[in-house]
Amino acid sequence: MRYKNILSLVLLFCASVIHAQNNNSGVQLKKADGFPQLLINGKPFLILGGELGNSSASNTGYLKPGWKYLQQMYLNTVLVPVYWELLEPEENKFDFTLIDGMIADARQHNMKIVFLWFGTWKNSMSCYAPLWMKKNAKRFPRTQDTSGRSQEIFSVFGKETLEADKKAFATLMRHTKEIDANEKTVIMVQVENEIGMLPTPREFSKTADSYFNAKLPTELISYLQKNKNNLVPELREKWEKQNFKTNDTWTTTFGEGVLTDEIFQAWYYAKYTNEVTLAGKKEYDLPMYVNAALPRPGKLPGQYPSAGPLPQVMDIWQAGAPALNMLSPDFYNPNTKYWCDLYVRNNNTLFVPEMQFDKTCAAKAFFIIGHYKAIGFSPFSIESENSAYIPLAKTYDIMQQLTPFIANKQWLNMDGFLLDKQNRSTTIKMGQYNLVVSHEATLSWSSEAKDSVWSTTGGIILQTAPDEFLIAGTGVVVTFENTDKNMVSNIAAVDEVSYENGKEIKGRRMNGDQDHQGRHIRFSVGDWGIQKVQLYNSPAKIDN
Ligand code: DGJ
């Protein structure tokens, strides 16, 4: 038994050495006991980010006044577009002015960068491809709309398009390594942007049809067979209905219809993106991901950008693009829980690169990081003037104080919650306790109790010792129950706390009205904070 343990330790050590050798950037995505960590030089980092509006990185002067504002929001990372048309305005002539400028400015403001490679596709279209490519449809074939007219979308089957993208992306990564490998300002890269086919569920052309009518690639078949029992149900069911066929065309394997068109297109998007990713990683092996435009309810592939890295085809993307580290959802809808639940399947690490920048972001950041163990969060158009910046700054301030606990996994249990009028209360079990977490407006005497609209509120809870919790957030009330009905749990002490580089600074003792005379802990709507709670237990029945 002892030898077995030693042997597995040795194997684990070898595996981590091999992994470290494979990774030439010093930035890695890892899972420690199922908890995802982004490591920079071995140190966990939590992305408190924001994505720039599409055009804001096309001129370094434009953003100069904005950096201060980003710092005031407690951002530690900016998601920055890199535009292929401006990087390679003439074939094989590269201009790194914007790259160098953004890196220099980020460093000056003590921030990290995630580059967004606006390459072959940006929101389905190919608007950021260089003009010398757009003008040469013979060399760089385009897709067609339903009437057969050429669209400004490069075909996934364009071999020269792929080679050109690989070359440009590899050049970007080589340059980034040259100027940044020591400082590691750039920590991650998004490959392409919201890939997806419009307005048809797949490409229709002679070339596309010949691939579509061919047998399924053996590489995909072996993946399906190997992962048969772990496929997402949406995909498995389609395959099962066709009796798990393994040596046939796309329609005989998955059935007729637009959903199969989507699977087909997703495979070729994934293969293409994988090659671009590999070309970049070969130069500089930063973690890389793709992002997805989430469909509106009731829409079919082609009515929404078909075949992007969406939940129903996540197996296809994972099979076709194993070089990618994550598939990430972009949120412009309110169904945060629904989509996040889908994106943490198949061992996918959650990172939210885009979210509509509104007041709910402040609560959603707590929830997404606390509940889904996301490695980061990032509202879109972060530099824009927006009143949502104040609540987000309050959340990010707290999250950066708690980062040493969260990212280093200095907790026994961690969870996050999101509350509104429809979702008023939730119970979270941690150790021997049930924590009943409710919207502050559930208290009849709270300011929002009688309003028709309740603010979206949220928070994060870390159990730091069996009877100790750090609770942070806004607009919430928490009560504590013992899971053993023979015991009652009460508050021993509640302290307002803050942290500087992990060092605790004690604030007020929150007894009396602040904890409702020992009944609960509370953050009012509009207040943000961290409270440290100690509990004690006593028998439920005492024979006096
Ligand atoms: C999602 C895209 O990924 C962004 O680049 C931007 O176009 C936003 N949509 C706009 O809402």
Residues whose N, C-alpha, C, O or C-beta is under 5 A from the ligand:
A	BS01	DGJ	E194
